[in-house]
Amino acid sequence: MLRASWKSLMGRKLRLFMSGFAIILGVSFVSGSLIFTDTLGKAFSGIVDTVGDVVVRPASVNGNFDSAPSSATLPGSMVRSLASVPGVARVDGNVSDPTTFVVSTKGKLIGGQGAPGLGLSWNDAPTASGEPPAHITRGRSPHQKGEVVLDAGTAERAGYRIGDVVTLATSSPTPIVRATLVGLAEFKSGLVGATLTFFDTKTAQGLYLGGKDEYTDAWVTAKDGVSQKDLAKAVQARLPAGYQAVTGEAVAKESQNSINKALSFINTFLLVFAGIALFVGSFLIINTFSILVAQRSRELALFRALGAARRQVTRSVLFEAFVVGLVGSTVGLGLGFVLALGIKALFAQFGLDLTGSPLVFQWPTAMWSYAVGLLVTMVAAYLPARRAGRMPPVAAMRDDVALPESALRWRLLVGGVLMVGGLVAGYLGAFTSVDNSALYVGGGVFGLLLGVALTSPVIGRPVIAACGLVYRRLFGTVGVMAEQNAIRNPRRTAATASALMIGLTLVSMMSVFGASAKASVDKSIADNFVADYVVSNAIGQPFSSSITTDVAKVPGVEVATPVRYTVFRKGGDRQFAAAVDPATFARAVPIEVLHGTLSSLTGNTIMLTDKSAKALGLGVGDTVKASIAAGKPATYTVVAIYRSMEAMDIPVLTSIATATANGRPQQDSLTFVVRQPGADKKAIEAGIDKVIADLPTVTLKDQNAFAAEQRAPIDQLLYLIYALLGLAVVIAVLGIVNTLALSVIERTREIGLLRAVGLSRRQLRTMLRLESVAIALLGAVLGVVLGLAAGWGLQRSLADSGITVLAIPVPQLAIFVVLAGVVGVLAALWPGRRASRLDVLKAITTE
């Protein structure tokens, strides 16, 4: 049986390759995702390992990447005093800022798409490995004010050479800095999109710390033979309260934990699409093996007549599936490297530049790739293999070699249960206040997809019948035959259409969700946007508060009120918060205070939204122990409750003075601008543009431009999702091609007879084309209908998060249906050409 299975496998290489292609694509996405995230993790590991033996820092600051920005510093006298601690070889104070960006010679911002722009003081302090994190490759280090060193990659992208005057955009009190480039540096590990700008220490202190003799942190280097732990204990004993000495190993670990948390989301995001691709591919595999078993029914029955046991026949089919899965997984694993390069290029557009980081391949990637590929193939081929084992020996004497369709009753029963369960879960997520409502909707969509896939042989008949009505009128007898071919094997047609249905369901769902999100943004801004303009940072970074001060001085400006984003921590709970000016905020933002007054927001006080107050169980006059920004835990009094706003859904508000006292840097996230009544609009715009003229990071927007800016990230996310979902659609199209190609082989004799009685080659191609279009339209109609329902449910489940408007992109959904018809035409080209070239006499005599 093994030899016979191998011969059968070699005799059907093309058909099995079509089936294996789904595994190749799915596994390539699994391996590509794992390779990419391993590469990303390795790149970040190189960065976090470049720290000193012991790091001294304010106790309110930690090494996590998601920690709040802090203005807490170390006094210079304290740093210098650490040099006398036993076991200390040297102490180096560092000044750093994550919001210093290089402006190219063409006025364009370098980086800034997620990765930080690091402004640093230059020194040669060694890391734990004994080497400094960066070294000069050309020129020299900065010695005085007006000199700067850039990392070589940034200088090249910006078009600067040694001796040129470099323009820098910062969030310091000096928003524009110009200095002469005196050297190029190379970082010890990859920068992952970050840019490095080095100043001499005094210049960095003057720029970021107001010229004070202070440091952001300090590195303490151990003498030979002194461990990091022992040195950290000795240094900590010398430090006053409010400061901590942490081993470089611990700093690297806490940063790595934060990175792993962020990378786990990326990995999960990518693997979800790999799962979708494999799920869709399983329909293709089931179809392929079902047709192959049907075509080999006489051959398999002869094996049974010659004494082969049922298990032997089943194992022979599973052996073929194993080989297909093994080859597909191997090719997919190799293709994963190519896909990882593509993902690297894609994420580079979002600021994660891994140009200098080679791909990382680890053994778990290979293990999971083979495990997933083989498991999906074997599971998908099991039912056809089991059906082959049940082939009666008497079937070898029949002329009709096609397997009969099994009863659809069990499919309808199981599918109906799944559909009901999906509807119940979707209703709970969309229309009730359950926790994790979006997960309920997702589970409901999955149940509906499986249910419709199982029952589609029945519920899809009206779509095929509608196609048949059109076919009869336009194509006559050829149209009738195309309709009959589509319904003669409803299970096969439904399985082929279901693959396309799944892809289009997800695409349609995201289209509805994306349109609803953008419509909600437009509505919330239209309803809540009182200010005439918004000044903000184009890359989501804070900007210098001096800009707000200058904007307020522009003639015709009545109010320029800043908003500074920060965090509010109560125990382990971390919430988004903002610091505002109580005197001017309400004049630019239509805040509805339900209880208390905005003017009371002074000292250790906070305001809460009605939703946040309810969740925390607090009211006006109540107190809560929490921390704001990077400050220490303190007692805060709730002085007002205000209604949640869609345009600015900020759970907690505090005053700018309070946030500053708690270490929030004096940098603004947004500035709302209100012009004086009757003031010249163009003159005000020209005046503000003059303030920000040299800052490519800062932009001025009116209501429409601000809405467009808020919609842009939604569009970027949708484009990324569409690109990834396109993989599932490609597999679905291959499924249609494969089904038609195998169907042509299965119907070789029938096609020969039709040609013999007068059916032309052109009519034969038309018949197959119409059959393909019917299958594609069935998948498209079911997919769009389910996508509409899923998108509606997702919108309703996220209504409390600001997605309050349901928008249905009718033209876009109509285009999906039309494209499905085009896909049907294209999918039939190769099978139709092959069928029309069959020799009539050979086809008639085919058994």
Secondary structure, DSSP 8 states (H G I E B T S, - for coil): -HHHHHHHHHHTHHHHHHHHHHHHHHHHHHHHHHHHHHHHHHHHHHHHT---SEEEEETT--S-TTS------EEHHHHHHGGGSTTEEEEEEE-EESB-EEE-TTS-B-S-SSS-EEEEE------TTSS-SEEEEEE----STTEEEEEHHHHHHHT--TTSEEEEE-SSSS-EEEEEEEEEEEESS--TT-EEEEE-HHHHHHHHSTT-SEESEEEEEE-TT--HHHHHHHHHHHS-TTEEEEEHHHHHHHHHHHHHHHHHHHHHHHHHHHHHHHHHHHHHHHHHHHHHHHHTHHHHHHHHHTT--HHHHHHHHHHHHHHHHHHHHHHHHHHHHHHHHHHHHHHHTTT---TTS-----HHHHHHHHHHHHHHHHHHHHHHHHHHHT--GGGGG-S--S-----SHHHHHHHHHHHHHHHHHHHHHHHS--TTHHHHHHHHHHHHHHHHHHHHHHHTHHHHHHHHHHHHHHHTHHHHHHHHHHHHSHHHHHHHHHHHHHHHHHHHHHHHHHHHHHHHHHHHHHHH--SSEEEEETTS--EEHHHHHHHHTSTTEEEEEEEEEEEEEETTEEEEEEEE-TTTHHHHS---EEEE-GGG--SSEEEEEHHHHHHHT--TT-EEEEEETT---EEEEEEEEE---STT--SEEEEHHHHHHTT--SEESEEEEEE-TT--HHHHHHHHHHHTTT-TTEEEE-HHHHHHHHHHHHHHHHHHHHHHHHHHHHHHHHHHHHHHHHHHHHTHHHHHHHHHTT--HHHHHHHHHHHHHHHHHHHHHHHHHHHHHHHHHHHHHTGGGT-------HHHHHHHHHHHHHHHHHHTHHHHHHHHTS-HHHHHT--
